[in-house]
Amino acid sequence: MTMTEFITKVNEFKGYRAEYSKENNRVFIFKEGEPFTICKIFLERKAKYMLFTTELPSELFNLIADYSISDNRKEL
């Protein structure tokens, strides 16, 4: 799944949105009403890191997990 496809799928979850930061090479996920990023996916080199600051719906968590281990991750 490409990054664009991933961001589109995250944005389909009511109350959540994903944004890619080319400057930081990270995907940020926000939850409506939360003042901070709830998930950061670090895309540095081949390393894949995720930082969560709140619980997520299981479907959204699974989508993030599937994307983070995908070999097809591409920048926008």
C-alpha positions as CSV (number, residue, x, y, z in Angstrom):
1,M,0.0,0.0,0.0
2,T,1.4,3.4,-0.9
3,M,1.5,6.2,1.6
4,T,-1.3,8.0,-0.3
5,E,-3.5,5.0,0.0
6,F,-2.7,4.6,3.7
7,I,-3.5,8.2,4.4
8,T,-6.8,8.0,2.5
9,K,-7.8,4.9,4.5
10,V,-7.0,6.5,7.8
11,N,-9.0,9.6,6.9
12,E,-12.0,7.4,6.3
13,F,-12.2,6.7,10.0
14,K,-14.6,9.1,11.6
15,G,-12.7,11.6,13.9
16,Y,-9.2,10.7,12.7
17,R,-6.9,12.2,10.1
18,A,-3.4,11.4,8.8
19,E,-0.9,13.8,7.4
20,Y,2.5,13.2,5.9
21,S,5.4,15.5,6.8
22,K,8.0,15.5,4.0
23,E,10.2,17.7,6.2
24,N,10.3,15.0,9.0
25,N,9.6,12.0,6.8
26,R,6.8,10.9,9.2
27,V,3.1,10.2,9.1
28,F,1.2,11.9,11.9
29,I,-2.2,10.7,12.9
30,F,-4.6,13.0,14.8
31,K,-7.8,12.3,16.7
32,E,-10.5,15.0,16.7
33,G,-10.6,16.7,20.1
34,E,-7.1,15.6,21.0
35,P,-4.5,18.5,21.2
36,F,-1.5,16.3,20.2
37,T,-0.6,13.8,17.6
38,I,-1.9,10.3,18.7
39,C,0.4,8.3,16.5
40,K,3.7,9.0,14.7
41,I,5.1,6.6,12.1
42,F,8.7,7.2,11.6
43,L,9.9,6.3,8.0
44,E,13.6,6.8,8.4
45,R,15.5,4.4,6.1
46,K,14.4,0.9,6.6
47,A,13.6,1.3,10.3
48,K,9.9,1.5,11.2
49,Y,8.9,3.0,14.5
50,M,5.5,3.9,15.8
51,L,4.7,6.0,18.9
52,F,1.1,5.9,20.2
53,T,-0.3,8.3,22.8
54,T,-3.8,6.9,23.1
55,E,-5.9,3.9,22.4
56,L,-7.1,3.4,18.8
57,P,-10.0,1.4,17.3
58,S,-8.7,-2.1,16.5
59,E,-9.4,-1.7,12.8
60,L,-7.3,1.5,12.7
61,F,-4.5,-0.1,14.7
62,N,-4.5,-3.1,12.4
63,L,-4.3,-0.7,9.4
64,I,-1.4,1.1,10.9
65,A,0.4,-2.1,11.8
66,D,-0.1,-3.5,8.3
67,Y,1.2,-0.4,6.7
68,S,4.2,-0.1,9.0
69,I,5.5,-3.5,8.0
70,S,4.7,-3.1,4.3
71,D,7.6,-3.1,1.9
72,N,5.6,-0.9,-0.5
73,R,5.7,2.3,1.6
74,K,6.5,5.2,-0.6
75,E,6.6,8.9,-0.1
76,L,4.0,11.1,-1.7
